[in-house]
């Protein structure tokens, strides 16, 4: 039978006690991690969010009634214990923060009994994630997961304190907004009051934070919940938290400077990491040419080499046809991998095909200086020598080449570079390599829509010297945009915003919007711009990704209290789910499922 805690007040969390508390009478409360009955003496590990504390029950000290209750204790019972702190009689437990002490119990109250949990509550759980997520309230008791969630709170507090000190105002923006279908799919919310009409959950507070700049709030920030109905990956969720900010009367340099100091402060306070400033910078073009990615992992080398000029006019048709079609030929050097088995090479070729490659050419430099290659018979010895030299190839190296349109070549070799680094154990997981990537293309051509689309969003300012290209060569226009990258993951992105009406109208024109359709979608923002708008710029971080990287978790699910799984469902609450017919009737909605759904 559960007991009351009336008359008791917790004096300390478990791991708040140490040798300095020896001799004190304390009251601790928590969950039973383990009970060990040695006959005449019972050892109990008591756990709360701070850690584990050893409790000792001896009948002559705590009395027969309390000792009898201690004999009944099982894993996950919730208890309150009153006792005296003592230095451990035996050897200290170095693995526990409280390893030098124990509490000799005087009183025990069982506040709540527990069934046997479906999996052990322990660090580094080997239980399948699906089962842990179904019982997430139990999974969240695991010490390693609790450390992640506690650190997340610490990081959020650090961010708020820093930005407040820098003159930012925390302002909330609406959750129910207008759908502006440009980018990822919106989550839609039907309106009962306006039948047939829908709100959208925000993909970001973008338009509202720009309106706040129009309203004179100067420096805004928010830890904003955002929603995107898109396919999930390890670092994506349908709902996520964004550290969102916007600043007036600034340019890109000002935004990057304050955010570098924010990153340095957060990393120092959260994990004791010293981040050297200023952070390295790299243009988008340099990042793509060197790493095949606009979020390069710079913790290892194996950079891409453009060998287009070397193979121009060679006898290998795959290379020459790619060049004739306006593409390129690039390669990476897997140092010391010349003896890689053919089966493994074939697996890498299949891997490359998953990123759009038609194939993958390779050449290994043998220890005797000869070459083994998938294409050697199509090239002269002199051409092969020149190619190996351009790649920095030495005896024992394995060279891989992709030939196609630049976008495909970058995607293929960028992904292959990361895969090889994992296989070759080249990545130093102790490093935290931050990087700014700048000067993104303003636009990218969508074959699907047969028009240019904004790489970031339609309010991003072009680099001034490229404005003249909007009419003649839109794809060459650079954006005043910047992403911050950590260890090959995009932490956040931002840009200087367009604030001149003529530039904004030109941007909409290039994107294929008529004046009418632009006002239909974004009229409230464009109208606000008629009444005096300051130059402004901003940036947003993924808080979940930042925490994931700082704690070195495999997935953002490990740093979110109640995450969704890959199909955007919640295994614990069984959401999404059907709703009552009455609710649908109130909304004047009928559900028409296609066959098989």
Protein Blocks (a to p, Z undefined) as FASTA:
>chain_A
ZZdfehiacfbdfklpcfklgoiacddddddfbdcdeehiacdddddfkbccdddddfkl
nojklmmmmmmpcehiacdddddddddfbdcdfkbmklmbccddfbdcdfbdcdddfbdc
dehiabdfklmmmmmmlmmmpmklmmmmmmmmmmmmmmmmmmmmnopacddddfbdcddd
ehjdddddddfklghiacdddfbfklmmmmmmmnonopacddddddddddddfkbcfbdc
ddddddehiafklmmmmmmmmmmmmmmmmnopacddddddddfklmmmmnopabdcfkbg
hiacdfklmmgoiablklmmmmmnopacdddddehilmpcfklmmmmmmmmmmnopabdc
dddddfkopacdfklmmpcfklmmmmmmmnopaehiacddddddfklmmmmmmmmmmmmm
mmnopacfkbccddddehiafbdcdfklopacdfkbmkbccdfklmmmmmmmmmlpccdd
ddddeehiafbdcddddfbfklmmmmmmmnopafklmmmmmmmmmmmmmnopaddddddd
dfklmmmmmnopabfklmcfbacdfkopafklopacdddfklmmmnopacdddehZZ
